[in-house]
Amino acid sequence: MRDVEAHHVASLRELLSATPWVERTEELARALRLTRDPGGLMLVGTPQEEPWHLAAHLDDESRYADLPQLSPTLVRWQPPPGAPAHLSIGMERLADARRGETLFVVNPADETPAPLLERVDDARRTGATILALDQGDHELTSLAHDAISLTPSNAPLSFDGLQHLVSSAAGEAVESRRKGGLKDRLSRFLDLVSGPRIAE
């Protein structure tokens, strides 16, 4: 499965190489890498859609690139009783956000729920870096230190494709990829030892 995803990302980069999208995803990925400590990257979605897929990819990239700070803390709106520890972290985690930590908000809908915007604003006030992927929500974008908005009028790729580009770029040095090329990247992906993944 991982080799299919690596091919997918490589193809996307080739198709988008003449556009600003690859550079923008690399910029956001660099900001993710600046998270100071393991556990400091908080990933949150909406009550209707939690970013499971992106969480799993970032966790893979964290192990692959030996960057423990990239392994996300998946923050959930209503963790079910009896959920494993890593899947039972609720919204109260955002109240403890501090400088050196990153809150990564992923919203595939047109609007971000007001309760989430309030929590994002609070986290920003306590010093956390706010990053976002959205579909053109100006309120969320205005709160973020860096954000990529994917709207039908400017998007040559899907929201899922955007998440793949960001997570893949987060786990690698841009300079290294440019020197080694896409074949080298794919080869290293195939060498990744399978390990525990975030799963629902």
Secondary structure, DSSP 8 states (H G I E B T S, - for coil): -HHHHHHHHHHHHHHTTTSSHHHHHHHHHHHHHT--STT-EEEE--SS---HHHHHHHHHHHHHHT-GGGS-EEEBSS--TT--GGG--BGGGGGG--TT-EEEEE--SSS--HHHHHHHHHHHHTT-EEEEEESS-HHHHHH-SEEEE--TTT-SS-HHHHHHHHHHHHTS-HHHHHHHHHHHHHHHHHT---------
